[in-house]
Amino acid sequence: MADGTNTTRLRQALDDSERKHPLLAIGAVNALAAHVAAEAGFDALWVSGLEVSAASGLPDANVLGPRDLSDVVASLGRVTELPVVVDIDNAGGSGRTAERFAYDLMRAGAAAVCVEDSAYPKCNSFAAHRTQSLADRDLLCEQVGRIRKTAGDGLVVVDRTEALIAGADMTTAIARAEAYAGAGADAILIHSKDATGDQARTIGRAWSHVVPLVSVPTAFPDLSAAELGEAGFRLCIYANQLSRAALAGMRTAARQFRRGGSFRSTVAGSLAEVGDLMRVGEPEALSCL
């Protein structure tokens, strides 16, 4: 089991109201992504349910279990000591399943978990083929309590409400967030898909509690981290950008190869060196290419 150092560091950083810039976390679905994130100077890693599901060829619909996520956490820990925040969706939809997620992920080395109030089975926040619905507020409060009882201070607990995603108003979203803070959350994430970013700014103005705010600005990428910090957010999670960049890059390389017949002659500038790939898992490795 991890010694809890990353958890303590993450909690202290989140609680530091004097920080002038929010913590920056980025989605890392494997050790390659974690390596890139560490090189780029991110503060933390995010294990995204969507990214892990997509990488496994599975729908983002509560198909993943604790073992799937724990394996990813373990792989990230092999290449970096950055704290890992794990997206556990609605934690399986019950208090008992939340306990297991907390126990297994803490042992795997996670610094934090993020649990949300979507109804089981979950629906991706940005899905157009399904409609998001909410679980009972008391269920998430119970899950938070069970996670806290299982993990103690061994995990930072981020509580996420999907109220705005599901079409509820800001008053409802804030009320849910306040209940989760009262149940023991270390941080609050009020998710938004408003592309203008105005809703995010409103959240910052409306939140008057000491429990820090978290933002996932997937829908409003033009709002910078500095602007989100000024709005009152202490952690910004860029949840899936590296996977999207990788997917776009792989498609470009494959198409260029099909057109030119050779990776070396057509896309050499867009490919990392073989040795660069080798050194992710073996820093001293050398390549003859």
C-alpha positions in Angstrom: 0.0 0.0 0.0 1.2 3.6 -0.7 2.5 5.5 2.3 0.0 8.3 1.9 2.5 11.0 1.2 0.9 12.0 -2.1 -2.5 12.1 -0.4 -1.2 14.5 2.2 0.5 16.7 -0.4 -2.6 16.9 -2.5 -4.9 17.7 0.5 -2.5 20.4 1.7 -2.3 21.9 -1.8 -6.0 21.9 -2.2 -6.5 23.6 1.2 -4.0 26.3 0.5 -6.2 29.3 -0.1 -3.2 31.5 -0.7 -2.3 29.7 -4.0 -2.3 32.1 -6.9 -2.8 29.4 -9.5 -4.9 26.3 -9.4 -3.4 22.8 -9.3 -3.4 21.2 -12.8 -4.3 17.6 -13.4 -4.4 15.8 -16.7 -5.9 12.5 -17.8 -3.4 9.6 -18.0 -4.7 6.3 -19.2 -1.3 4.6 -19.1 2.3 5.0 -18.2 3.1 6.7 -21.5 0.6 9.5 -20.8 1.9 9.8 -17.2 5.4 10.1 -18.5 4.4 13.0 -20.8 2.4 14.7 -18.0 5.3 14.6 -15.6 7.7 16.0 -18.3 5.2 18.8 -19.0 5.0 19.8 -15.3 1.5 18.9 -14.4 0.7 18.7 -10.7 -1.4 15.5 -10.7 -2.9 12.8 -12.9 -6.5 11.9 -13.5 -7.6 8.4 -14.3 -10.7 9.0 -16.4 -13.5 6.5 -16.6 -14.1 7.5 -20.2 -10.4 7.1 -21.2 -10.0 3.7 -19.5 -13.2 2.4 -21.0 -12.3 3.6 -24.5 -8.8 2.1 -24.2 -10.4 -1.2 -23.3 -13.0 -1.0 -26.0 -15.8 -0.7 -23.5 -18.7 1.8 -23.1 -18.5 4.5 -20.5 -21.4 3.0 -18.6 -20.3 1.4 -15.2 -18.6 -1.5 -17.0 -15.2 -0.9 -15.3 -14.5 -2.3 -11.8 -12.0 -1.5 -9.1 -9.4 -3.9 -10.6 -9.5 -2.2 -14.0 -8.8 1.2 -12.4 -6.3 -0.2 -9.9 -4.2 -1.7 -12.7 -4.0 1.7 -14.3 -3.0 3.4 -11.0 -0.2 0.9 -10.5 1.2 1.5 -14.0 1.2 5.3 -13.5 3.1 4.8 -10.2 5.9 3.0 -12.0 6.9 6.1 -13.9 6.0 9.1 -11.8 5.3 10.1 -8.2 2.6 12.5 -9.1 -0.6 12.1 -7.1 -3.3 10.2 -8.9 -7.0 11.1 -8.7 -9.3 8.3 -9.9 -12.7 8.9 -11.4 -14.9 6.2 -9.9 -18.1 7.5 -11.5 -21.0 6.6 -9.1 -18.9 4.0 -7.3 -21.0 1.2 -8.6 -24.3 2.7 -7.3 -24.2 1.5 -3.7 -22.5 2.1 -0.4 -20.8 -1.3 -0.3 -19.4 -0.9 -3.8 -18.0 2.5 -2.8 -16.2 0.8 0.1 -14.5 -1.6 -2.3 -13.5 1.1 -4.8 -11.9 3.1 -1.9 -10.1 0.1 -0.4 -8.7 -1.3 -3.6 -7.6 2.0 -5.1 -6.0 3.2 -1.9 -3.9 0.0 -1.8 -3.0 0.5 -5.5 -1.6 3.9 -4.7 -4.3 6.4 -5.6 -4.2 9.7 -3.7 -7.8 10.6 -4.3 -11.1 9.4 -5.7 -13.9 11.4 -7.3 -17.4 10.0 -6.8 -20.5 11.5 -8.6 -24.2 11.5 -8.1 -25.2 10.1 -11.5 -27.8 7.3 -11.3 -26.7 3.8 -11.9 -25.8 2.8 -14.7 -24.0 6.0 -15.4 -24.3 8.1 -18.6 -21.3 10.1 -19.9 -21.8 13.8 -19.1 -21.5 14.7 -22.8 -23.6 11.9 -24.3 -26.2 12.8 -26.9 -27.6 9.3 -27.3 -28.6 9.0 -23.6 -29.9 11.3 -20.9 -28.2 11.9 -17.6 -30.2 11.3 -14.5 -29.4 11.8 -10.8 -29.1 9.4 -7.9 -30.7 10.2 -4.6 -28.7 12.8 -2.8 -28.6 10.7 0.4 -27.0 7.8 -1.5 -24.0 9.9 -2.4 -23.8 11.2 1.2 -23.8 7.5 2.3 -21.1 6.6 -0.2 -18.9 9.5 1.0 -19.3 8.3 4.6 -18.4 4.8 3.7 -15.4 5.9 1.7 -14.2 8.0 4.6 -14.7 5.2 7.0 -12.8 2.8 4.8 -9.9 5.1 3.8 -9.8 7.5 6.8 -7.4 10.3 5.7 -5.8 7.9 3.2 -7.7 9.3 0.3 -8.8 12.8 -0.7 -12.5 12.5 -1.6 -13.8 14.7 -4.4 -17.6 14.8 -4.7 -19.0 15.6 -8.0 -22.6 16.6 -8.8 -24.0 16.1 -12.3 -27.1 18.3 -11.4 -26.3 21.0 -14.1 -25.6 18.3 -16.7 -29.0 16.7 -15.9 -30.7 20.0 -16.5 -31.3 21.1 -12.9 -30.8 24.7 -11.9 -27.9 26.3 -10.0 -29.8 26.3 -6.7 -30.2 22.6 -6.9 -26.6 22.0 -7.8 -25.3 24.1 -5.0 -27.7 22.4 -2.5 -26.4 19.0 -3.5 -22.8 20.2 -3.3 -23.4 21.6 0.2 -24.8 18.3 1.3 -21.8 16.4 0.0 -19.4 18.8 1.7 -21.3 18.3 4.9 -21.0 14.5 4.5 -17.2 14.8 4.5 -16.0 15.7 1.0 -12.5 17.2 0.8 -13.3 19.0 -2.5 -16.4 19.7 -4.6 -16.8 19.5 -8.4 -20.0 21.0 -9.9 -19.8 19.7 -13.4 -20.9 22.0 -16.3 -21.2 21.6 -20.1 -21.8 25.3 -20.7 -19.4 26.1 -23.6 -19.3 29.8 -22.7 -17.8 29.2 -19.3 -20.3 31.6 -17.7 -21.8 28.8 -15.7 -18.3 28.0 -14.3 -17.9 31.6 -13.2 -21.3 31.6 -11.6 -20.4 28.4 -9.6 -17.3 30.2 -8.3 -19.3 33.2 -7.2 -22.1 31.1 -5.7 -19.8 28.8 -3.6 -19.1 30.4 -0.2 -17.7 27.4 1.7 -14.2 26.6 2.8 -14.3 23.2 0.9 -12.3 23.9 -2.3 -13.8 23.8 -5.8 -12.7 21.7 -8.7 -13.3 22.3 -12.4 -13.3 20.0 -15.4 -13.3 22.5 -18.3 -13.8 20.0 -21.1 -16.7 21.9 -22.5 -15.2 25.4 -22.1 -11.5 25.1 -23.2 -11.2 28.8 -23.9 -11.4 29.6 -20.2 -7.8 29.4 -19.1 -6.5 27.8 -15.9 -5.6 31.3 -14.6 -9.1 32.5 -15.2 -10.5 29.5 -13.5 -8.2 30.2 -10.5 -9.4 33.8 -10.4 -13.0 32.4 -10.4 -12.3 30.4 -7.3 -11.2 26.9 -8.5 -8.2 25.3 -6.8 -7.9 22.3 -9.1 -8.5 22.1 -12.9 -8.7 18.6 -14.4 -8.0 18.2 -18.1 -9.7 14.9 -18.3 -9.1 13.4 -21.7 -7.0 15.7 -23.8 -4.0 13.5 -24.1 -6.0 10.5 -25.3 -7.8 12.7 -27.8 -4.4 14.0 -29.0 -3.0 10.5 -29.2 -6.1 9.3 -31.2 -5.7 12.2 -33.6 -2.0 11.6 -34.0 -2.4 7.9 -34.6 -4.9 8.5 -37.3 -2.7 11.1 -39.0 0.3 8.7 -38.9 -1.7 5.8 -40.3 -3.2 7.8 -43.1 0.1 9.3 -44.1 1.6 5.8 -44.2 -1.2 4.6 -46.4 -0.6 7.5 -48.8 3.2 7.3 -48.9 3.9 3.7 -48.0 6.6 4.5 -45.5 6.6 5.9 -42.0 10.2 7.0 -42.2 9.8 9.0 -45.4 6.4 10.5 -44.7 6.0 11.2 -41.0 9.4 11.0 -39.4 8.9 14.4 -37.9 5.7 13.4 -36.1 7.0 10.2 -34.5 8.9 10.0 -31.3 12.2 8.1 -31.5 12.2 4.4 -30.6 14.6 5.1 -27.8 12.2 7.7 -26.4 9.5 4.9 -26.2 12.0 2.5 -24.6 13.0 4.9 -21.9 9.5 5.4 -20.5 9.8 2.0 -18.8 13.6 1.8 -18.6 15.1 5.3 -18.2 18.7 4.1 -18.9 17.8 2.3 -22.1 19.6 3.1 -25.4 18.4 2.6 -28.9 20.4 2.0 -32.1 17.7 3.9 -34.1 
